[in-house]
Amino acid sequence: MDTHARRGGTIAKPIPRSMSIVGTVAAWERWTGMRFPGGGRYAPVEIDHGRGCGCCREPNVWIMHTLIP
């Protein structure tokens, strides 16, 4: 974000869920090398055993730049 600020960018707005990664509980266990024995939040992954899936939602910030022709 510092590079954007040095280039004249301004913060437009925060995006709390800019990217979502969804997978089965088994896939999350493979990807992370961790076990998820119960449902709930394993920062930053939310596991839902009832649905058999997990999701990670990544926040981000949008930066606005003025384009000069």
mmJSON file of the N, C-alpha and C atoms, coordinates in Angstrom:
{"data_MODEL":{"atom_site":{
"group_PDB":["ATOM","ATOM","ATOM","ATOM","ATOM","ATOM","ATOM","ATOM","ATOM","ATOM","ATOM","ATOM","ATOM","ATOM","ATOM","ATOM","ATOM","ATOM","ATOM","ATOM","ATOM","ATOM","ATOM","ATOM","ATOM","ATOM","ATOM","ATOM","ATOM","ATOM","ATOM","ATOM","ATOM","ATOM","ATOM","ATOM","ATOM","ATOM","ATOM","ATOM","ATOM","ATOM","ATOM","ATOM","ATOM","ATOM","ATOM","ATOM","ATOM","ATOM","ATOM","ATOM","ATOM","ATOM","ATOM","ATOM","ATOM","ATOM","ATOM","ATOM","ATOM","ATOM","ATOM","ATOM","ATOM","ATOM","ATOM","ATOM","ATOM","ATOM","ATOM","ATOM","ATOM","ATOM","ATOM","ATOM","ATOM","ATOM","ATOM","ATOM","ATOM","ATOM","ATOM","ATOM","ATOM","ATOM","ATOM","ATOM","ATOM","ATOM","ATOM","ATOM","ATOM","ATOM","ATOM","ATOM","ATOM","ATOM","ATOM","ATOM","ATOM","ATOM","ATOM","ATOM","ATOM","ATOM","ATOM","ATOM","ATOM","ATOM","ATOM","ATOM","ATOM","ATOM","ATOM","ATOM","ATOM","ATOM","ATOM","ATOM","ATOM","ATOM","ATOM","ATOM","ATOM","ATOM","ATOM","ATOM","ATOM","ATOM","ATOM","ATOM","ATOM","ATOM","ATOM","ATOM","ATOM","ATOM","ATOM","ATOM","ATOM","ATOM","ATOM","ATOM","ATOM","ATOM","ATOM","ATOM","ATOM","ATOM","ATOM","ATOM","ATOM","ATOM","ATOM","ATOM","ATOM","ATOM","ATOM","ATOM","ATOM","ATOM","ATOM","ATOM","ATOM","ATOM","ATOM","ATOM","ATOM","ATOM","ATOM","ATOM","ATOM","ATOM","ATOM","ATOM","ATOM","ATOM","ATOM","ATOM","ATOM","ATOM","ATOM","ATOM","ATOM","ATOM","ATOM","ATOM","ATOM","ATOM","ATOM","ATOM","ATOM","ATOM","ATOM","ATOM","ATOM","ATOM","ATOM","ATOM","ATOM","ATOM","ATOM","ATOM","ATOM","ATOM","ATOM"],
"id":[1,2,3,4,5,6,7,8,9,10,11,12,13,14,15,16,17,18,19,20,21,22,23,24,25,26,27,28,29,30,31,32,33,34,35,36,37,38,39,40,41,42,43,44,45,46,47,48,49,50,51,52,53,54,55,56,57,58,59,60,61,62,63,64,65,66,67,68,69,70,71,72,73,74,75,76,77,78,79,80,81,82,83,84,85,86,87,88,89,90,91,92,93,94,95,96,97,98,99,100,101,102,103,104,105,106,107,108,109,110,111,112,113,114,115,116,117,118,119,120,121,122,123,124,125,126,127,128,129,130,131,132,133,134,135,136,137,138,139,140,141,142,143,144,145,146,147,148,149,150,151,152,153,154,155,156,157,158,159,160,161,162,163,164,165,166,167,168,169,170,171,172,173,174,175,176,177,178,179,180,181,182,183,184,185,186,187,188,189,190,191,192,193,194,195,196,197,198,199,200,201,202,203,204,205,206,207],
"type_symbol":["N","C","C","N","C","C","N","C","C","N","C","C","N","C","C","N","C","C","N","C","C","N","C","C","N","C","C","N","C","C","N","C","C","N","C","C","N","C","C","N","C","C","N","C","C","N","C","C","N","C","C","N","C","C","N","C","C","N","C","C","N","C","C","N","C","C","N","C","C","N","C","C","N","C","C","N","C","C","N","C","C","N","C","C","N","C","C","N","C","C","N","C","C","N","C","C","N","C","C","N","C","C","N","C","C","N","C","C","N","C","C","N","C","C","N","C","C","N","C","C","N","C","C","N","C","C","N","C","C","N","C","C","N","C","C","N","C","C","N","C","C","N","C","C","N","C","C","N","C","C","N","C","C","N","C","C","N","C","C","N","C","C","N","C","C","N","C","C","N","C","C","N","C","C","N","C","C","N","C","C","N","C","C","N","C","C","N","C","C","N","C","C","N","C","C","N","C","C","N","C","C","N","C","C","N","C","C"],
"label_atom_id":["N","CA","C","N","CA","C","N","CA","C","N","CA","C","N","CA","C","N","CA","C","N","CA","C","N","CA","C","N","CA","C","N","CA","C","N","CA","C","N","CA","C","N","CA","C","N","CA","C","N","CA","C","N","CA","C","N","CA","C","N","CA","C","N","CA","C","N","CA","C","N","CA","C","N","CA","C","N","CA","C","N","CA","C","N","CA","C","N","CA","C","N","CA","C","N","CA","C","N","CA","C","N","CA","C","N","CA","C","N","CA","C","N","CA","C","N","CA","C","N","CA","C","N","CA","C","N","CA","C","N","CA","C","N","CA","C","N","CA","C","N","CA","C","N","CA","C","N","CA","C","N","CA","C","N","CA","C","N","CA","C","N","CA","C","N","CA","C","N","CA","C","N","CA","C","N","CA","C","N","CA","C","N","CA","C","N","CA","C","N","CA","C","N","CA","C","N","CA","C","N","CA","C","N","CA","C","N","CA","C","N","CA","C","N","CA","C","N","CA","C","N","CA","C","N","CA","C","N","CA","C","N","CA","C","N","CA","C","N","CA","C"],
"label_alt_id":[null,null,null,null,null,null,null,null,null,null,null,null,null,null,null,null,null,null,null,null,null,null,null,null,null,null,null,null,null,null,null,null,null,null,null,null,null,null,null,null,null,null,null,null,null,null,null,null,null,null,null,null,null,null,null,null,null,null,null,null,null,null,null,null,null,null,null,null,null,null,null,null,null,null,null,null,null,null,null,null,null,null,null,null,null,null,null,null,null,null,null,null,null,null,null,null,null,null,null,null,null,null,null,null,null,null,null,null,null,null,null,null,null,null,null,null,null,null,null,null,null,null,null,null,null,null,null,null,null,null,null,null,null,null,null,null,null,null,null,null,null,null,null,null,null,null,null,null,null,null,null,null,null,null,null,null,null,null,null,null,null,null,null,null,null,null,null,null,null,null,null,null,null,null,null,null,null,null,null,null,null,null,null,null,null,null,null,null,null,null,null,null,null,null,null,null,null,null,null,null,null,null,null,null,null,null,null],
"label_comp_id":["MET","MET","MET","ASP","ASP","ASP","THR","THR","THR","HIS","HIS","HIS","ALA","ALA","ALA","ARG","ARG","ARG","ARG","ARG","ARG","GLY","GLY","GLY","GLY","GLY","GLY","THR","THR","THR","ILE","ILE","ILE","ALA","ALA","ALA","LYS","LYS","LYS","PRO","PRO","PRO","ILE","ILE","ILE","PRO","PRO","PRO","ARG","ARG","ARG","SER","SER","SER","MET","MET","MET","SER","SER","SER","ILE","ILE","ILE","VAL","VAL","VAL","GLY","GLY","GLY","THR","THR","THR","VAL","VAL","VAL","ALA","ALA","ALA","ALA","ALA","ALA","TRP","TRP","TRP","GLU","GLU","GLU","ARG","ARG","ARG","TRP","TRP","TRP","THR","THR","THR","GLY","GLY","GLY","MET","MET","MET","ARG","ARG","ARG","PHE","PHE","PHE","PRO","PRO","PRO","GLY","GLY","GLY","GLY","GLY","GLY","GLY","GLY","GLY","ARG","ARG","ARG","TYR","TYR","TYR","ALA","ALA","ALA","PRO","PRO","PRO","VAL","VAL","VAL","GLU","GLU","GLU","ILE","ILE","ILE","ASP","ASP","ASP","HIS","HIS","HIS","GLY","GLY","GLY","ARG","ARG","ARG","GLY","GLY","GLY","CYS","CYS","CYS","GLY","GLY","GLY","CYS","CYS","CYS","CYS","CYS","CYS","ARG","ARG","ARG","GLU","GLU","GLU","PRO","PRO","PRO","ASN","ASN","ASN","VAL","VAL","VAL","TRP","TRP","TRP","ILE","ILE","ILE","MET","MET","MET","HIS","HIS","HIS","THR","THR","THR","LEU","LEU","LEU","ILE","ILE","ILE","PRO","PRO","PRO"],
"label_asym_id":["A","A","A","A","A","A","A","A","A","A","A","A","A","A","A","A","A","A","A","A","A","A","A","A","A","A","A","A","A","A","A","A","A","A","A","A","A","A","A","A","A","A","A","A","A","A","A","A","A","A","A","A","A","A","A","A","A","A","A","A","A","A","A","A","A","A","A","A","A","A","A","A","A","A","A","A","A","A","A","A","A","A","A","A","A","A","A","A","A","A","A","A","A","A","A","A","A","A","A","A","A","A","A","A","A","A","A","A","A","A","A","A","A","A","A","A","A","A","A","A","A","A","A","A","A","A","A","A","A","A","A","A","A","A","A","A","A","A","A","A","A","A","A","A","A","A","A","A","A","A","A","A","A","A","A","A","A","A","A","A","A","A","A","A","A","A","A","A","A","A","A","A","A","A","A","A","A","A","A","A","A","A","A","A","A","A","A","A","A","A","A","A","A","A","A","A","A","A","A","A","A","A","A","A","A","A","A"],
"label_entity_id":["1","1","1","1","1","1","1","1","1","1","1","1","1","1","1","1","1","1","1","1","1","1","1","1","1","1","1","1","1","1","1","1","1","1","1","1","1","1","1","1","1","1","1","1","1","1","1","1","1","1","1","1","1","1","1","1","1","1","1","1","1","1","1","1","1","1","1","1","1","1","1","1","1","1","1","1","1","1","1","1","1","1","1","1","1","1","1","1","1","1","1","1","1","1","1","1","1","1","1","1","1","1","1","1","1","1","1","1","1","1","1","1","1","1","1","1","1","1","1","1","1","1","1","1","1","1","1","1","1","1","1","1","1","1","1","1","1","1","1","1","1","1","1","1","1","1","1","1","1","1","1","1","1","1","1","1","1","1","1","1","1","1","1","1","1","1","1","1","1","1","1","1","1","1","1","1","1","1","1","1","1","1","1","1","1","1","1","1","1","1","1","1","1","1","1","1","1","1","1","1","1","1","1","1","1","1","1"],
"label_seq_id":[1,1,1,2,2,2,3,3,3,4,4,4,5,5,5,6,6,6,7,7,7,8,8,8,9,9,9,10,10,10,11,11,11,12,12,12,13,13,13,14,14,14,15,15,15,16,16,16,17,17,17,18,18,18,19,19,19,20,20,20,21,21,21,22,22,22,23,23,23,24,24,24,25,25,25,26,26,26,27,27,27,28,28,28,29,29,29,30,30,30,31,31,31,32,32,32,33,33,33,34,34,34,35,35,35,36,36,36,37,37,37,38,38,38,39,39,39,40,40,40,41,41,41,42,42,42,43,43,43,44,44,44,45,45,45,46,46,46,47,47,47,48,48,48,49,49,49,50,50,50,51,51,51,52,52,52,53,53,53,54,54,54,55,55,55,56,56,56,57,57,57,58,58,58,59,59,59,60,60,60,61,61,61,62,62,62,63,63,63,64,64,64,65,65,65,66,66,66,67,67,67,68,68,68,69,69,69],
"pdbx_PDB_ins_code":[null,null,null,null,null,null,null,null,null,null,null,null,null,null,null,null,null,null,null,null,null,null,null,null,null,null,null,null,null,null,null,null,null,null,null,null,null,null,null,null,null,null,null,null,null,null,null,null,null,null,null,null,null,null,null,null,null,null,null,null,null,null,null,null,null,null,null,null,null,null,null,null,null,null,null,null,null,null,null,null,null,null,null,null,null,null,null,null,null,null,null,null,null,null,null,null,null,null,null,null,null,null,null,null,null,null,null,null,null,null,null,null,null,null,null,null,null,null,null,null,null,null,null,null,null,null,null,null,null,null,null,null,null,null,null,null,null,null,null,null,null,null,null,null,null,null,null,null,null,null,null,null,null,null,null,null,null,null,null,null,null,null,null,null,null,null,null,null,null,null,null,null,null,null,null,null,null,null,null,null,null,null,null,null,null,null,null,null,null,null,null,null,null,null,null,null,null,null,null,null,null,null,null,null,null,null,null],
"Cartn_x":[0.825,0.0,0.875,2.07,2.959,3.335,3.569,3.908,2.761,1.539,0.372,0.283,0.518,0.455,1.533,2.74,3.828,3.499,2.699,2.303,1.033,0.546,-0.626,-1.951,-1.936,-3.183,-3.83,-5.139,-5.879,-6.771,-6.969,-7.81,-9.25,-9.835,-11.226,-12.151,-11.923,-12.73,-12.168,-12.385,-11.965,-12.974,-12.474,-13.313,-13.084,-14.02,-13.784,-13.72,-14.316,-14.301,-13.949,-12.729,-12.351,-12.016,-11.56,-11.223,-11.722,-12.397,-12.882,-12.293,-11.79,-11.263,-12.127,-12.853,-13.769,-13.277,-13.354,-12.971,-13.605,-13.52,-14.032,-13.146,-13.675,-12.875,-11.615,-11.756,-10.6,-9.571,-10.035,-9.112,-8.367,-9.069,-8.413,-7.388,-7.694,-6.739,-5.498,-5.682,-4.543,-3.721,-4.403,-3.72,-2.917,-3.469,-2.834,-1.972,-2.171,-1.453,-1.981,-3.192,-3.815,-5.06,-5.494,-6.767,-7.783,-9.023,-10.117,-11.201,-11.037,-11.932,-13.344,-13.511,-14.831,-15.084,-16.339,-16.663,-16.251,-16.153,-15.819,-14.675,-14.166,-13.119,-11.742,-10.949,-9.534,-8.839,-8.571,-8.138,-7.122,-7.331,-8.47,-9.535,-9.531,-10.458,-11.678,-12.849,-14.087,-14.525,-14.629,-14.981,-16.432,-17.178,-18.574,-18.708,-18.62,-18.7,-20.087,-21.125,-22.475,-22.595,-21.928,-21.925,-20.708,-19.747,-18.559,-17.572,-17.581,-16.689,-16.051,-15.068,-14.398,-14.198,-14.069,-13.912,-12.964,-12.142,-11.26,-11.616,-11.943,-12.269,-11.195,-10.518,-9.422,-9.896,-9.527,-9.849,-8.86,-9.225,-8.361,-8.774,-7.997,-8.302,-8.188,-9.209,-9.15,-8.474,-7.562,-6.827,-7.213,-7.502,-7.871,-6.652,-6.459,-5.405,-6.054,-5.556,-6.009,-5.141,-5.79,-5.061,-4.884,-3.667,-3.379,-3.076,-3.911,-3.693,-2.431],
"Cartn_y":[-1.177,0.0,1.249,1.197,2.357,2.81,1.837,2.181,2.933,2.491,3.183,4.604,4.788,6.126,7.026,6.499,7.301,7.701,6.881,7.169,8.013,8.494,9.363,8.67,7.404,6.669,7.036,6.984,7.239,6.033,5.779,4.642,4.939,4.036,4.194,3.599,2.332,1.7,0.333,-0.1,-1.458,-2.473,-3.611,-4.704,-5.894,-6.14,-7.194,-8.611,-8.837,-10.176,-10.089,-9.658,-9.47,-10.775,-11.772,-13.058,-14.163,-15.139,-16.286,-17.564,-18.403,-19.713,-20.749,-21.54,-22.534,-23.927,-24.848,-26.228,-27.162,-28.43,-29.416,-29.406,-29.963,-30.06,-30.879,-31.965,-32.804,-32.009,-31.174,-30.355,-29.372,-28.719,-27.783,-28.507,-29.723,-30.483,-30.82,-31.152,-31.419,-30.155,-29.056,-27.801,-27.249,-27.368,-26.747,-27.695,-29.012,-29.981,-30.001,-29.482,-29.42,-30.295,-30.64,-31.335,-30.32,-30.466,-29.606,-30.503,-30.898,-31.872,-31.36,-30.072,-29.516,-28.32,-27.913,-26.737,-25.477,-24.392,-23.11,-22.429,-21.394,-20.581,-21.065,-21.366,-21.659,-20.58,-19.454,-18.252,-18.597,-18.17,-17.422,-18.303,-19.601,-20.532,-20.788,-20.778,-21.121,-22.497,-23.457,-24.836,-25.104,-25.701,-26.083,-27.575,-28.399,-29.847,-30.284,-29.545,-29.874,-29.823,-28.88,-28.753,-29.415,-29.822,-30.511,-29.611,-28.311,-27.404,-26.391,-25.713,-24.639,-23.477,-22.284,-21.092,-20.111,-19.487,-18.426,-17.176,-16.105,-14.846,-13.83,-13.332,-12.397,-10.956,-10.079,-8.663,-7.984,-6.816,-6.045,-4.584,-3.726,-2.301,-1.875,-1.17,-0.657,0.702,0.892,2.147,2.785,4.084,4.826,5.608,5.592,6.387,7.235,8.416,9.286,9.003,8.726,8.468,9.769,10.024,11.24,10.813,11.316,10.904,11.473],
"Cartn_z":[0.0,0.0,0.0,0.578,0.598,-0.802,-1.691,-3.073,-3.726,-3.491,-4.052,-3.517,-2.22,-1.624,-2.212,-2.397,-3.002,-4.433,-5.096,-6.484,-6.565,-5.427,-5.425,-5.242,-4.939,-4.727,-3.409,-3.384,-2.154,-1.856,-0.58,-0.174,-0.562,-1.347,-1.774,-0.725,-0.391,0.64,0.981,2.218,2.575,2.044,1.652,1.151,2.09,3.014,4.007,3.429,2.267,1.662,0.19,-0.102,-1.501,-2.214,-1.454,-2.057,-1.143,-1.705,-0.939,-1.507,-0.62,-1.013,-0.308,-1.083,-0.538,-0.916,0.024,-0.252,0.76,0.479,1.43,2.679,3.768,4.994,4.707,3.956,3.603,2.804,1.891,1.1,2.0,2.92,3.839,4.712,5.123,5.925,5.107,3.827,2.938,2.719,2.369,2.043,3.213,4.423,5.584,6.399,6.203,7.029,8.462,8.655,9.981,10.011,11.224,11.417,11.9,11.44,11.869,12.476,13.755,14.366,14.633,14.76,15.026,14.136,14.068,13.281,14.019,13.279,13.882,13.166,13.803,13.202,13.621,12.618,12.778,11.95,12.574,11.849,10.78,9.564,9.041,8.366,8.637,7.978,8.862,8.258,8.962,8.461,9.377,9.03,9.41,8.475,8.716,8.418,9.45,9.252,8.775,9.145,8.686,7.176,6.559,5.097,4.464,5.306,4.807,4.1,4.443,3.729,4.673,4.139,4.849,3.906,4.469,3.646,4.333,3.541,4.006,3.21,3.898,3.226,3.567,2.547,2.727,2.564,3.486,3.33,2.377,1.919,1.037,1.114,0.518,0.449,-1.002,-1.509,-2.86,-2.847,-3.786,-3.924,-5.252,-5.221,-6.433,-6.93,-8.247,-8.891,-9.977,-10.138,-11.219,-12.446,-13.569,-14.808,-15.568,-15.979,-16.745,-18.181,-19.13,-20.536,-21.126],
"occupancy":[1.0,1.0,1.0,1.0,1.0,1.0,1.0,1.0,1.0,1.0,1.0,1.0,1.0,1.0,1.0,1.0,1.0,1.0,1.0,1.0,1.0,1.0,1.0,1.0,1.0,1.0,1.0,1.0,1.0,1.0,1.0,1.0,1.0,1.0,1.0,1.0,1.0,1.0,1.0,1.0,1.0,1.0,1.0,1.0,1.0,1.0,1.0,1.0,1.0,1.0,1.0,1.0,1.0,1.0,1.0,1.0,1.0,1.0,1.0,1.0,1.0,1.0,1.0,1.0,1.0,1.0,1.0,1.0,1.0,1.0,1.0,1.0,1.0,1.0,1.0,1.0,1.0,1.0,1.0,1.0,1.0,1.0,1.0,1.0,1.0,1.0,1.0,1.0,1.0,1.0,1.0,1.0,1.0,1.0,1.0,1.0,1.0,1.0,1.0,1.0,1.0,1.0,1.0,1.0,1.0,1.0,1.0,1.0,1.0,1.0,1.0,1.0,1.0,1.0,1.0,1.0,1.0,1.0,1.0,1.0,1.0,1.0,1.0,1.0,1.0,1.0,1.0,1.0,1.0,1.0,1.0,1.0,1.0,1.0,1.0,1.0,1.0,1.0,1.0,1.0,1.0,1.0,1.0,1.0,1.0,1.0,1.0,1.0,1.0,1.0,1.0,1.0,1.0,1.0,1.0,1.0,1.0,1.0,1.0,1.0,1.0,1.0,1.0,1.0,1.0,1.0,1.0,1.0,1.0,1.0,1.0,1.0,1.0,1.0,1.0,1.0,1.0,1.0,1.0,1.0,1.0,1.0,1.0,1.0,1.0,1.0,1.0,1.0,1.0,1.0,1.0,1.0,1.0,1.0,1.0,1.0,1.0,1.0,1.0,1.0,1.0,1.0,1.0,1.0,1.0,1.0,1.0],
"B_iso_or_equiv":[0.0,0.0,0.0,0.0,0.0,0.0,0.0,0.0,0.0,0.0,0.0,0.0,0.0,0.0,0.0,0.0,0.0,0.0,0.0,0.0,0.0,0.0,0.0,0.0,0.0,0.0,0.0,0.0,0.0,0.0,0.0,0.0,0.0,0.0,0.0,0.0,0.0,0.0,0.0,0.0,0.0,0.0,0.0,0.0,0.0,0.0,0.0,0.0,0.0,0.0,0.0,0.0,0.0,0.0,0.0,0.0,0.0,0.0,0.0,0.0,0.0,0.0,0.0,0.0,0.0,0.0,0.0,0.0,0.0,0.0,0.0,0.0,0.0,0.0,0.0,0.0,0.0,0.0,0.0,0.0,0.0,0.0,0.0,0.0,0.0,0.0,0.0,0.0,0.0,0.0,0.0,0.0,0.0,0.0,0.0,0.0,0.0,0.0,0.0,0.0,0.0,0.0,0.0,0.0,0.0,0.0,0.0,0.0,0.0,0.0,0.0,0.0,0.0,0.0,0.0,0.0,0.0,0.0,0.0,0.0,0.0,0.0,0.0,0.0,0.0,0.0,0.0,0.0,0.0,0.0,0.0,0.0,0.0,0.0,0.0,0.0,0.0,0.0,0.0,0.0,0.0,0.0,0.0,0.0,0.0,0.0,0.0,0.0,0.0,0.0,0.0,0.0,0.0,0.0,0.0,0.0,0.0,0.0,0.0,0.0,0.0,0.0,0.0,0.0,0.0,0.0,0.0,0.0,0.0,0.0,0.0,0.0,0.0,0.0,0.0,0.0,0.0,0.0,0.0,0.0,0.0,0.0,0.0,0.0,0.0,0.0,0.0,0.0,0.0,0.0,0.0,0.0,0.0,0.0,0.0,0.0,0.0,0.0,0.0,0.0,0.0,0.0,0.0,0.0,0.0,0.0,0.0],
"pdbx_formal_charge":[null,null,null,null,null,null,null,null,null,null,null,null,null,null,null,null,null,null,null,null,null,null,null,null,null,null,null,null,null,null,null,null,null,null,null,null,null,null,null,null,null,null,null,null,null,null,null,null,null,null,null,null,null,null,null,null,null,null,null,null,null,null,null,null,null,null,null,null,null,null,null,null,null,null,null,null,null,null,null,null,null,null,null,null,null,null,null,null,null,null,null,null,null,null,null,null,null,null,null,null,null,null,null,null,null,null,null,null,null,null,null,null,null,null,null,null,null,null,null,null,null,null,null,null,null,null,null,null,null,null,null,null,null,null,null,null,null,null,null,null,null,null,null,null,null,null,null,null,null,null,null,null,null,null,null,null,null,null,null,null,null,null,null,null,null,null,null,null,null,null,null,null,null,null,null,null,null,null,null,null,null,null,null,null,null,null,null,null,null,null,null,null,null,null,null,null,null,null,null,null,null,null,null,null,null,null,null],
"auth_seq_id":[1,1,1,2,2,2,3,3,3,4,4,4,5,5,5,6,6,6,7,7,7,8,8,8,9,9,9,10,10,10,11,11,11,12,12,12,13,13,13,14,14,14,15,15,15,16,16,16,17,17,17,18,18,18,19,19,19,20,20,20,21,21,21,22,22,22,23,23,23,24,24,24,25,25,25,26,26,26,27,27,27,28,28,28,29,29,29,30,30,30,31,31,31,32,32,32,33,33,33,34,34,34,35,35,35,36,36,36,37,37,37,38,38,38,39,39,39,40,40,40,41,41,41,42,42,42,43,43,43,44,44,44,45,45,45,46,46,46,47,47,47,48,48,48,49,49,49,50,50,50,51,51,51,52,52,52,53,53,53,54,54,54,55,55,55,56,56,56,57,57,57,58,58,58,59,59,59,60,60,60,61,61,61,62,62,62,63,63,63,64,64,64,65,65,65,66,66,66,67,67,67,68,68,68,69,69,69],
"auth_comp_id":["MET","MET","MET","ASP","ASP","ASP","THR","THR","THR","HIS","HIS","HIS","ALA","ALA","ALA","ARG","ARG","ARG","ARG","ARG","ARG","GLY","GLY","GLY","GLY","GLY","GLY","THR","THR","THR","ILE","ILE","ILE","ALA","ALA","ALA","LYS","LYS","LYS","PRO","PRO","PRO","ILE","ILE","ILE","PRO","PRO","PRO","ARG","ARG","ARG","SER","SER","SER","MET","MET","MET","SER","SER","SER","ILE","ILE","ILE","VAL","VAL","VAL","GLY","GLY","GLY","THR","THR","THR","VAL","VAL","VAL","ALA","ALA","ALA","ALA","ALA","ALA","TRP","TRP","TRP","GLU","GLU","GLU","ARG","ARG","ARG","TRP","TRP","TRP","THR","THR","THR","GLY","GLY","GLY","MET","MET","MET","ARG","ARG","ARG","PHE","PHE","PHE","PRO","PRO","PRO","GLY","GLY","GLY","GLY","GLY","GLY","GLY","GLY","GLY","ARG","ARG","ARG","TYR","TYR","TYR","ALA","ALA","ALA","PRO","PRO","PRO","VAL","VAL","VAL","GLU","GLU","GLU","ILE","ILE","ILE","ASP","ASP","ASP","HIS","HIS","HIS","GLY","GLY","GLY","ARG","ARG","ARG","GLY","GLY","GLY","CYS","CYS","CYS","GLY","GLY","GLY","CYS","CYS","CYS","CYS","CYS","CYS","ARG","ARG","ARG","GLU","GLU","GLU","PRO","PRO","PRO","ASN","ASN","ASN","VAL","VAL","VAL","TRP","TRP","TRP","ILE","ILE","ILE","MET","MET","MET","HIS","HIS","HIS","THR","THR","THR","LEU","LEU","LEU","ILE","ILE","ILE","PRO","PRO","PRO"],
"auth_asym_id":["A","A","A","A","A","A","A","A","A","A","A","A","A","A","A","A","A","A","A","A","A","A","A","A","A","A","A","A","A","A","A","A","A","A","A","A","A","A","A","A","A","A","A","A","A","A","A","A","A","A","A","A","A","A","A","A","A","A","A","A","A","A","A","A","A","A","A","A","A","A","A","A","A","A","A","A","A","A","A","A","A","A","A","A","A","A","A","A","A","A","A","A","A","A","A","A","A","A","A","A","A","A","A","A","A","A","A","A","A","A","A","A","A","A","A","A","A","A","A","A","A","A","A","A","A","A","A","A","A","A","A","A","A","A","A","A","A","A","A","A","A","A","A","A","A","A","A","A","A","A","A","A","A","A","A","A","A","A","A","A","A","A","A","A","A","A","A","A","A","A","A","A","A","A","A","A","A","A","A","A","A","A","A","A","A","A","A","A","A","A","A","A","A","A","A","A","A","A","A","A","A","A","A","A","A","A","A"],
"auth_atom_id":["N","CA","C","N","CA","C","N","CA","C","N","CA","C","N","CA","C","N","CA","C","N","CA","C","N","CA","C","N","CA","C","N","CA","C","N","CA","C","N","CA","C","N","CA","C","N","CA","C","N","CA","C","N","CA","C","N","CA","C","N","CA","C","N","CA","C","N","CA","C","N","CA","C","N","CA","C","N","CA","C","N","CA","C","N","CA","C","N","CA","C","N","CA","C","N","CA","C","N","CA","C","N","CA","C","N","CA","C","N","CA","C","N","CA","C","N","CA","C","N","CA","C","N","CA","C","N","CA","C","N","CA","C","N","CA","C","N","CA","C","N","CA","C","N","CA","C","N","CA","C","N","CA","C","N","CA","C","N","CA","C","N","CA","C","N","CA","C","N","CA","C","N","CA","C","N","CA","C","N","CA","C","N","CA","C","N","CA","C","N","CA","C","N","CA","C","N","CA","C","N","CA","C","N","CA","C","N","CA","C","N","CA","C","N","CA","C","N","CA","C","N","CA","C","N","CA","C","N","CA","C","N","CA","C","N","CA","C","N","CA","C"],
"pdbx_PDB_model_num":[1,1,1,1,1,1,1,1,1,1,1,1,1,1,1,1,1,1,1,1,1,1,1,1,1,1,1,1,1,1,1,1,1,1,1,1,1,1,1,1,1,1,1,1,1,1,1,1,1,1,1,1,1,1,1,1,1,1,1,1,1,1,1,1,1,1,1,1,1,1,1,1,1,1,1,1,1,1,1,1,1,1,1,1,1,1,1,1,1,1,1,1,1,1,1,1,1,1,1,1,1,1,1,1,1,1,1,1,1,1,1,1,1,1,1,1,1,1,1,1,1,1,1,1,1,1,1,1,1,1,1,1,1,1,1,1,1,1,1,1,1,1,1,1,1,1,1,1,1,1,1,1,1,1,1,1,1,1,1,1,1,1,1,1,1,1,1,1,1,1,1,1,1,1,1,1,1,1,1,1,1,1,1,1,1,1,1,1,1,1,1,1,1,1,1,1,1,1,1,1,1,1,1,1,1,1,1]
}}}
